Amino acid sequence: MEQILIRNLPPGTKAKLKARAGQHHRNTEAEVRAILVEALEREPVTLVDLLSTDEGADIDFEPGRLGLTARVPEL
């Protein structure tokens, strides 16, 4: 599992997260995780995103096999 440490939160943020977590019957860490997952699910993940991560190192992409043509992404 990956971990992240967030520093310098605005005042009151941690208290708000703790209160929101209580409303959802989970701990603060689980609440933050749920918020991040929900926010990121709204944005589609592209093949470029996957290939740029460590997890993407094992992905074999063969456009010809899929009947696609490869193109250079706009960066």
C-alpha positions, -999 to +999 in steps of 0.1 A: +000+000+000+011+035-008+012+062+018+010+100+017+017+127+043+000+160+040+016+189+058+004+225+063-033+220+062-054+251+067-065+257+103-096+236+112-092+212+083-083+182+105-113+189+129-136+191+099-123+158+085-128+142+119-164+155+122-172+143+086-156+109+094-179+106+124-209+113+103-199+085+080-191+061+108-154+057+099-120+070+111-104+101+098-079+082+076-107+062+060-126+095+054-097+111+037-091+080+015-128+081+005-126+118-004-095+113-026-109+082-043-142+100-050-125+131-064-102+111-086-129+089-100-144+119-117-113+123-139-107+096-165-074+078-163-055+077-196-031+052-208-004+079-206-013+083-169-010+045-163+023+042-181+039+071-162+034+053-129+056+026-113+026+003-116+024+010-153+059-004-159+045-039-165+019-029-190+024-040-226+006-018-250+004-031-285-018-008-306-015-029-338-029-059-320-059-038-309-064-025-344-053+010-333-026+033-346-002+048-322+001+086-320+023+109-300+005+124-270+003+162-266+024+172-236 
